[in-house]
Amino acid sequence: MTGYRGRFAPSPTGPLHFGSLIAAVASWVDARAAGGTWLVRLEDVDTTRTVPGAADAILHALEAFDLHWDGQIVRQSDRTALYEQALEALVRRGEVYRCRCSRREVADSGVRGIEGAVYPGTCRALGLEEDGAVRLRVPAGQVAFDDRVQGRISQDVARDIGDFILKRRDGLFAYQLAVVVDDAEQAITDVVRGADLLASTPRQILLQGSLGFATPRYLHVPVAVTQRGEKLSKQTRATPVDAKDAGRLLHAALEFLGQTRCASAVPREILAEAVSRWDPARVPRRETTTFRDADEAPQGL
């Protein structure tokens, strides 16, 4: 094993679909090509979205596709004490504050950013001590990093996002805080995931700095979208991948990632050859990829 530590972190809101399979294959092959460790973490911090049985279905699918992981499965729902400790550290340093604004009030502010309404800082100076969400005081200026596929990425988080939520009004911890704490606690060195999370990365880098955590390397692969431009997801009713068709779907995922096709139809052999030939430089440098026509889309989309 090398010092490389990667992870696949699906949300158990439904079974594994082709879009998720692409991310799983990319992270697994990148880890194995580096001689590293590949962990699986179930990101169920938002318990309101968790679907019963989805976690087991995802894990069974990974095993069926010969995407075997190292170590124990980690579940965010078991780690709230770690998130609370991190939040308390930020409270002590005065880097967060309470906010009682509703989503409607934020939307009505009229300030727009890259993900919709930008929080205008209404509660920043009020000194609220109870109730409401907890937001990070985002400093002005650019946050930049070098993505292994997408290149140099720079974002002014204060302007484009605003002070973002770390703990919701209902008491649930936000994804941005949970993922940063998890990656640090698991000593993740390399994050390989879909480009739909590219815009979240500067926020995570800000939090890593505030909490004194190291910043991992990032590699964001294109997200598979339908001809209508919709991301393949549970919300767009992407159908589950079929383990009986594992060989063909693995070929489709690797082709999507720009990798060389191999002759075998056996999942274990396909993955072994993919590891030996893995070249991140061949991954398309764009955030989304659409199949040209329905006949080319593999079953499971």
Secondary structure, 3 states (H helix, E strand, C coil): CCCCEEEECCCCCCCCEHHHHHHHHHHHHHHHHCCCEEEEEECCCCCCCCCCCHHHHHHHHHHHCCCCCCCCCEEHHHCHHHHHHHHHHHHHCCCEEEECCCHHHHHCCCCEECCEECCCCCCCCCCCCCCCEEEECCCCCEEEEEECCCEEEEEEHHHHCCCCEEECCCCCECHHHHHHHHHHHCCCCEEEEEHHHHHHHHHHHHHHHHHCCCCCEEEEECEEECCCCCECCCCCCCCECCHHHHHHHHHHHHHHCCCCCCCCCCHHHHHHHHHHHCCHHHCCCCCEEECCCHHHCCCCC
